[in-house]
């Protein structure tokens, strides 16, 4: 009896129909395992890339703030109430506004910076131009940016007392003290314990105005 050509071909190449089906099944299984492995690797890569991008953004933001604090400037303006010359710099334990020679867009002129925290949200940054007037109104009208989500900021201000001791204070009001602090310490504390605390210690070189003298009595009372 003559065998069908299909069976003859299978016997010629040394495979049976069952062996061919098993080979196809094993190939499908291996391809499925391979695709699953590739998917897991891709997910891990995307997750690590997101973490890396976030860390890079935070590092760049910290660098910009550090440069802006180093470039803090004793910006003076005329008070509309007293008509006296005052300096713009308001520092509290969770709020800071100052004028800097540094601009993130490298624009000419002075820039007003504002940093503060909102509970359960994070640390906000506000930047507006600084002209010859009091920039507080422009800060109130501007739209702040959530710079560090999930972070709370803490500030301290360095000054020298009458005994020439370096002391840190939690407040600094330049309109009363008529000078800027010697340095600013900023500490960004994350709500997530797995994240690291971000810190800045910036020395202010131009902390006094050339014609407005510091109020030593107010500084002594800090």
Residue, then its C-alpha position, 0 to 999 in steps of 0.5 A: x500500500x502506498x503511503x501519503x506524500x505528507x507522511x513520507x515527507x515527515x518521515x524523511x525529515x525525521x519528525x512526526x506530527x506530534x513532535x512538530x506540535x510539541x516543538x511549536x508549543x515549546x516555541x510559543x512558551x519560550x516566546x511568552x516567557x521572553x516577552x514577559x521578561x522584556x516587559x518586566x525589564x521595561x517596567x523597571x527601566x521606566x520606573x528607574x528613569x522616572x526616579x532619576x528624572x525626579x532626582x535630577x529635577x530636584x538637584x537642578x532646582x536646589x542649584x538654582x535656589x542656592x545660586x539665587x540665595x548667594x546672589x541676594x541683593x539689599x534691594x531698597x524701596x521707598x515706603x508709601x506710608x513713612x516715605x523712608x528707604x527700606x530693604x526688601x527681605x522677609x524671612x520666617x521659619x517657613x517663608x522667605x522672600x528676597x531680591x536676587x541678581x540671579x534670574x532662572x531665565x538669565x534675564x537682565x535686572x533684579x528678580x524677586x524670589x519667594x519660597x514657602x510651604x503649604x501643608x499636605x502639598x509641598x513647597x511653592x516657588x514664586x518669581x517676579x521682576x524686581x523694579x524700584x518699588x516694593x515687589x510684594x504686590x507683584x508676588x501676591x498677583x503672580x501664580x506660584x509653582x509647586x516646586x517640591x511636591x511633598x516637601x516642607x521647607x525650614x529656614x534659619x538666618x545667620x547674624x553676628x551679635x554684639x559679642x561677635x558670635x555667629x548666631x542662627x535666628x528663625x526670623x529676619x525682617x529687613x525692613x526693621x533690621x535694615x540689612x540682610x543676614x550673613x547666610x541662609x540655611x534652607x532645609x527641605x524635609x520630605x513627607x516620605x521617609x524614603x526620600x532624602x532631606x535637601x539642604x542649602x547653606x548660602x552665604x550672602x555677601x551683599x548683606x548691607x546697603x551702601x547708604x542704609x546702615x543696619x539697625x544694631x539695636x534691632x539685631x541685638x534683640x533677636 
